Amino acid sequence: MKVHHLCLTLPDLGDPTSRRRATMVMSSRWPVVAGRQFIIRIGFMSGSKFLRDATRSIAEEWLTRSGVVNNLGFQWTNDVARAEVRIRFDASGGSWSYLGTDATGVSASEPTMNFGWLTDSSEEDEIRRVVLHEFGHMLGLAHEHQNPANSIDWDKEAVYRDYERRGWSRAQIDTNLFAAYDEANVANTKFDPKSIMLYPIPPHHTRDGFSVGLNTDLSDLDLKLIRDQYGS
């Protein structure tokens, strides 16, 4: 049975103050072949025109800025049932996405990505952060803090306390923060403190004071990994 990787993202936890490897799960990589454009069909199940337009514009940056548009493209379709990626704006469901091709195993009546707190009044940086993060997952990228080579010295009890206040279970916390991927199953770069796929880490979440701020844009290493995996 194929395991579906479901990744979550979250609003800023408090006020992380400082900024400190991108990682792709190879089993979830889209089957792109150099010299022939592979198309991922994407449809919206809900959302205002403003949010749909913003999502389209921001998501395309993964392709244009990495330079992989000749090999990989997004087709925004109204035929949602036939789309590989289906987006919903459901305030009761948090923000999350299936990883890469895992989306193709989800019922056509269900979303494969959700933006739970984005509204027409959301700040531009927050819309960018969340859309770029979730589309990173859609392209097969895992959370950067789960890179098998990271050396984050977590204070797990402090992390549990903060995330549980936000309604996360310990199983969700373990899955989305502490569980590192097997090195044999991923492609990665060096650990990237500026990655859009990295959660903010306030100093009290680590035992050595290591911290990371809230990244809102694609890093050079984010783009390099997409270029390496989907480029010519």
C-alpha positions in Angstrom: 0.0 0.0 0.0 1.3 3.5 -0.9 1.9 5.7 2.1 0.4 9.2 1.6 2.6 12.0 3.1 0.3 14.7 4.5 2.2 17.8 5.6 0.9 20.8 7.5 1.9 24.4 7.8 1.0 26.8 10.6 0.7 30.5 11.4 3.7 32.2 13.2 4.2 30.9 16.7 4.7 34.0 18.8 7.6 36.2 17.7 10.6 34.2 16.5 13.5 36.6 16.3 16.3 35.3 14.1 16.9 33.4 10.9 19.1 30.4 10.8 18.9 21.6 3.3 16.0 21.3 1.1 14.6 17.8 1.0 12.6 15.9 -1.7 10.9 12.6 -1.0 11.8 10.7 -4.2 8.7 8.4 -4.0 6.5 11.5 -4.4 8.5 13.1 -7.3 6.4 13.8 -10.4 7.6 11.7 -13.4 9.2 14.5 -15.3 11.5 13.7 -18.3 13.9 16.2 -19.7 12.8 17.6 -23.1 9.1 16.9 -22.6 6.8 19.1 -20.5 4.9 17.2 -17.8 1.6 19.0 -16.9 0.1 18.9 -13.4 -3.6 19.9 -13.6 -4.8 22.0 -10.7 -8.4 23.0 -9.8 -10.1 25.1 -7.1 -12.9 23.6 -5.1 -13.6 26.9 -3.4 -12.1 30.4 -2.8 -12.7 33.9 -3.9 -11.4 35.3 -7.2 -8.8 37.2 -5.3 -7.4 34.1 -3.5 -7.5 32.0 -6.6 -5.6 34.7 -8.6 -3.1 35.2 -5.9 -2.5 31.4 -5.5 -2.0 31.0 -9.3 0.5 33.8 -9.5 2.5 32.8 -6.4 2.6 29.1 -7.2 4.0 29.7 -10.7 7.1 31.2 -9.1 8.3 27.7 -8.3 8.5 27.0 -12.0 9.6 30.3 -13.4 12.3 31.2 -10.8 13.8 27.7 -10.9 13.8 27.7 -14.7 12.0 24.3 -15.1 9.0 25.5 -17.2 10.1 23.5 -20.3 9.9 20.3 -18.3 7.1 21.0 -15.8 4.0 23.1 -16.1 0.8 23.9 -14.2 -2.6 23.8 -16.0 -5.3 25.6 -14.0 -8.5 23.9 -14.9 -12.2 24.3 -14.1 -12.6 20.5 -14.5 -11.7 19.9 -10.9 -12.7 16.3 -10.8 -10.0 15.5 -13.4 -7.3 17.6 -11.7 -4.4 15.9 -9.9 -4.3 18.8 -7.4 -7.5 20.1 -5.9 -7.4 23.2 -3.6 -10.0 24.1 -1.0 -10.1 27.1 1.3 -11.7 25.5 4.4 -11.3 27.5 7.6 -12.0 24.4 9.7 -9.2 22.4 8.2 -5.9 24.1 8.7 -3.3 24.4 5.9 -1.8 21.3 4.5 -0.9 19.4 1.3 -0.2 15.9 0.1 3.4 15.4 -1.1 3.8 15.3 -4.9 2.3 12.3 -6.6 0.6 11.1 -3.4 -2.2 13.5 -4.4 -3.1 11.1 -7.3 -4.3 8.5 -4.8 -6.9 10.8 -3.2 -10.6 10.5 -4.2 -11.5 13.0 -6.9 -14.2 14.4 -4.6 -11.7 15.4 -1.9 -9.1 18.2 -1.8 -5.4 17.4 -2.0 -4.4 20.9 -0.6 -6.1 23.2 1.8 -5.5 26.8 2.8 -7.3 27.1 6.2 -6.7 30.6 7.3 -6.1 32.6 4.1 -8.8 35.2 3.4 -9.1 38.3 1.2 -7.8 40.3 4.1 -4.7 38.2 4.8 -1.4 40.0 4.6 0.5 39.6 1.3 3.5 38.0 3.0 1.3 35.5 4.8 -0.4 34.5 1.5 3.0 34.1 -0.2 4.4 32.1 2.7 1.6 29.6 2.9 1.1 29.2 -0.9 4.8 28.7 -1.6 5.1 26.3 1.3 2.2 24.1 0.3 3.2 24.1 -3.3 6.6 23.0 -2.2 4.9 20.0 -0.7 2.9 19.5 -3.9 6.2 19.3 -5.8 7.4 16.6 -3.4 9.4 18.7 -0.9 9.3 17.6 2.8 9.8 19.9 5.8 13.3 21.2 6.0 13.6 20.5 9.7 13.0 16.8 8.9 16.1 16.7 6.7 18.0 13.6 7.9 21.2 15.7 8.2 19.7 18.4 10.5 21.2 18.8 13.9 18.4 20.7 15.7 18.5 20.0 19.4 14.8 20.1 20.1 13.4 20.7 23.6 10.5 18.4 22.8 8.4 19.1 25.9 8.5 22.8 25.1 7.5 22.1 21.5 4.6 19.8 22.6 3.3 22.4 25.0 3.2 25.2 22.4 1.7 23.1 19.6 -0.8 21.4 21.7 -2.2 24.8 22.7 -2.9 25.2 18.9 -4.8 22.0 18.8 -2.1 19.7 17.4 -1.8 16.1 18.7 1.5 14.7 19.8 1.3 12.4 16.8 0.9 15.4 14.4 3.8 17.1 16.1 6.1 14.0 15.9 5.1 13.5 12.2 5.6 17.1 11.1 8.6 18.2 13.2 10.6 15.4 14.8 10.4 12.5 12.4 13.4 12.7 10.0 13.2 11.1 6.6 15.4 8.1 5.7 18.4 9.3 3.8 18.0 6.5 1.3 14.5 7.9 0.3 15.3 11.5 -0.3 17.3 13.9 -2.4 18.6 16.9 -0.6 21.0 19.8 -0.4 22.8 21.0 2.7 20.6 22.2 5.6 18.9 25.4 4.5 17.9 27.9 7.3 16.2 30.1 4.7 14.1 27.4 3.1 10.4 28.2 2.7 9.9 24.6 3.8 11.2 25.3 7.3 8.9 26.0 10.2 9.8 29.0 12.4 11.7 27.8 15.5 11.7 30.1 18.5 14.7 29.8 20.8 12.8 28.1 23.6 12.0 25.2 21.3 15.6 24.1 21.3 18.0 23.2 24.2 20.9 25.3 22.8 18.9 28.4 21.8 19.0 27.8 18.1 16.2 29.7 16.4 14.8 30.4 12.9 12.6 33.2 11.8 9.5 33.1 9.6 10.7 32.6 6.0 8.3 34.0 3.4 10.1 33.4 0.1 11.9 30.7 -1.9 15.6 30.3 -1.0 18.4 29.7 -3.5 18.6 26.1 -2.3 14.8 25.6 -2.6 15.1 26.6 -6.2 18.3 24.6 -6.8 16.6 21.4 -5.6 13.6 21.9 -7.9 16.0 22.7 -10.8 18.1 19.5 -10.0 15.0 17.3 -9.9 12.8 18.8 -12.6 15.3 20.7 -14.8 17.1 19.5 -18.0 
